Amino acid sequence: MTQQTPAFPTPEWLLRDQLIEAPEAAVLEWLFHEDSLTRRLTRLSRDGFSVTPLSEGWQRLRIDECVALQLPEGSEGWVREVYLLGRGEKWVFARSVAGRAALENDGLHMDELGTRSLGELLFSDRAFARGPLQICQYPAQWLPDADTAHGLWGRRSCFSHGTLSILVAEVFLPTVWRAVDQATDSQ
């Protein structure tokens, strides 16, 4: 796992009203769309949505994740990385993290999700409240090797229930924008 160093600085996660240079309108609309991304990708893919797990387990959380979850720097948490696919094509890289103590005390079993969408679980459980969406150009070195690219837009938000907070980051790969363009052209 890559930690922040001067060569790999932490990105500045911004709220919508903090943006100085914003992405194009269509991208901005997807980044700040409040509904479930899983549901939106399912519609876009005409029910061809799936989840491919990449890795999950206990890890030391990144500095920006500790700050967002209000945990001490260097805290350990559960990290789940997956691809969200549309019609078999990787559209979004997602990374979800939760602090160890809060997750162990809550009883949510993130380790049992498999190919199920965490986002769908969070949106279907009314006990979870979603915090504000933040965006950034996601650091290339934080992406899986197969999809390392500079300038990809990502978003994140924190879902909270009692003492448990789950930080969900979603990075939009170029393939999803092609699918969005094709869907827009066919309307």
Legacy VTK file of the C-alpha trace (Angstrom):
# vtk DataFile Version 3.0
C-alpha trace
ASCII
DATASET POLYDATA
POINTS 187 float
0.000 0.000 0.000
1.275 3.459 -0.889
1.573 5.959 1.952
1.815 9.699 1.430
5.334 11.012 0.935
6.502 14.251 -0.668
6.556 12.377 -4.011
2.966 11.176 -3.425
1.082 14.007 -1.704
-2.434 13.590 -0.409
-4.980 15.026 -2.849
-7.223 17.855 -1.785
-10.756 16.478 -1.552
-13.189 19.285 -2.360
-16.874 19.945 -1.845
-18.818 21.274 -4.839
-18.734 24.888 -3.589
-14.944 24.706 -3.131
-14.195 23.940 -6.784
-12.111 26.500 -8.630
-11.625 24.453 -11.796
-14.470 22.031 -12.342
-14.681 19.145 -14.782
-17.114 19.369 -17.698
-20.805 19.528 -16.767
-21.638 15.875 -17.561
-18.735 14.622 -15.422
-19.603 17.032 -12.617
-23.195 15.793 -12.634
-22.053 12.174 -12.178
-19.547 13.109 -9.460
-22.113 14.931 -7.337
-25.143 12.750 -8.068
-26.648 11.851 -4.689
-28.369 8.575 -5.624
-26.710 5.156 -5.443
-23.936 4.798 -8.023
-24.711 1.071 -8.161
-28.287 1.794 -9.236
-27.157 4.364 -11.772
-24.558 2.022 -13.289
-27.150 -0.770 -13.373
-29.443 1.465 -15.452
-26.581 2.607 -17.695
-25.516 -1.002 -18.320
-29.123 -2.133 -18.933
-28.870 -4.526 -15.969
-25.375 -5.667 -16.975
-23.847 -4.448 -13.692
-21.467 -6.584 -11.622
-18.786 -6.249 -8.951
-15.304 -7.801 -9.188
-13.440 -7.842 -5.856
-9.720 -7.043 -6.096
-8.574 -7.169 -2.485
-9.841 -6.822 1.049
-8.399 -7.119 4.494
-7.013 -5.263 7.487
-4.514 -2.559 6.518
-3.050 0.650 7.803
-5.301 3.413 6.445
-3.987 6.306 4.373
-3.670 9.694 6.040
-6.599 11.208 4.122
-8.781 8.257 5.147
-7.861 8.641 8.821
-8.706 12.349 8.650
-12.077 11.681 6.974
-12.964 8.970 9.503
-11.659 11.045 12.424
-9.148 8.368 13.380
-5.569 8.817 14.573
-2.955 8.748 11.811
-1.715 5.211 11.229
-4.990 3.575 12.317
-5.835 0.146 11.000
-9.054 -0.583 9.171
-10.816 -2.891 6.780
-10.025 -2.000 3.184
-12.094 -3.354 0.290
-11.117 -2.596 -3.302
-13.352 -3.606 -6.201
-14.176 -2.824 -9.786
-17.733 -1.878 -10.694
-18.400 -3.284 -14.152
-20.945 -2.530 -16.813
-21.528 -5.224 -19.427
-18.257 -6.884 -18.360
-16.161 -3.719 -18.732
-14.398 -2.018 -15.792
-16.158 1.319 -15.300
-15.289 2.366 -11.733
-12.568 1.507 -9.235
-13.964 1.657 -5.683
-12.155 1.644 -2.344
-14.141 1.383 0.889
-12.586 1.634 4.340
-13.772 1.461 7.935
-11.886 1.750 11.215
-11.172 -1.560 12.902
-12.671 -0.904 16.356
-15.895 0.611 15.007
-16.362 -2.172 12.448
-15.710 -4.959 14.969
-18.169 -3.402 17.435
-20.916 -2.815 14.860
-21.366 -6.321 13.486
-21.365 -5.317 9.806
-19.468 -8.044 7.970
-17.741 -6.268 5.089
-15.632 -9.385 4.666
-18.717 -11.349 3.561
-19.823 -9.087 0.697
-18.045 -11.011 -2.059
-19.452 -9.804 -5.383
-22.307 -7.878 -3.757
-22.227 -4.092 -3.915
-21.423 -2.337 -0.642
-23.118 0.776 -2.020
-26.392 -1.075 -2.517
-26.210 -2.345 1.070
-25.549 1.153 2.431
-28.350 2.748 0.401
-30.878 0.067 1.340
-30.186 0.377 5.099
-31.916 3.547 6.310
-29.789 3.489 9.474
-26.839 4.809 7.450
-26.610 8.545 6.837
-24.484 9.753 3.948
-22.131 12.681 4.431
-21.300 15.231 1.742
-19.673 14.207 -1.525
-16.101 15.362 -2.121
-14.125 15.064 -5.349
-10.518 15.153 -6.498
-8.319 14.035 -9.328
-7.378 10.687 -7.855
-3.645 9.974 -7.510
-2.516 7.542 -10.211
-0.310 5.653 -7.731
-3.412 4.746 -5.672
-5.043 2.955 -8.611
-4.546 -0.718 -9.516
-1.535 -1.179 -11.818
-3.770 -2.132 -14.754
-5.578 1.215 -14.595
-2.902 3.652 -13.499
-3.721 6.954 -15.165
-3.365 10.598 -14.251
-6.275 12.999 -14.062
-9.085 10.541 -13.323
-11.898 12.040 -11.290
-12.885 10.372 -8.061
-15.440 11.076 -5.410
-15.918 9.970 -1.857
-18.430 10.198 0.945
-18.741 8.834 4.427
-21.686 6.659 5.468
-22.317 6.677 9.224
-24.429 4.616 11.577
-23.820 5.071 15.302
-20.074 4.791 15.900
-19.435 3.117 12.533
-18.291 5.234 9.585
-17.487 3.766 6.172
-15.602 5.911 3.699
-16.460 4.992 0.102
-14.287 6.340 -2.740
-15.218 5.784 -6.382
-12.888 6.573 -9.278
-14.458 6.903 -12.714
-12.430 5.127 -15.404
-12.431 6.401 -19.028
-14.612 3.458 -20.082
-17.575 4.739 -18.062
-17.475 8.118 -19.830
-17.591 6.340 -23.190
-20.658 4.411 -22.006
-22.287 7.640 -20.774
-21.575 9.320 -24.133
-23.000 6.347 -26.056
-26.145 6.330 -23.902
-26.577 10.083 -24.426
-26.052 9.760 -28.204
-28.677 6.994 -28.463
-31.398 9.052 -26.739
LINES 1 188
187 0 1 2 3 4 5 6 7 8 9 10 11 12 13 14 15 16 17 18 19 20 21 22 23 24 25 26 27 28 29 30 31 32 33 34 35 36 37 38 39 40 41 42 43 44 45 46 47 48 49 50 51 52 53 54 55 56 57 58 59 60 61 62 63 64 65 66 67 68 69 70 71 72 73 74 75 76 77 78 79 80 81 82 83 84 85 86 87 88 89 90 91 92 93 94 95 96 97 98 99 100 101 102 103 104 105 106 107 108 109 110 111 112 113 114 115 116 117 118 119 120 121 122 123 124 125 126 127 128 129 130 131 132 133 134 135 136 137 138 139 140 141 142 143 144 145 146 147 148 149 150 151 152 153 154 155 156 157 158 159 160 161 162 163 164 165 166 167 168 169 170 171 172 173 174 175 176 177 178 179 180 181 182 183 184 185 186
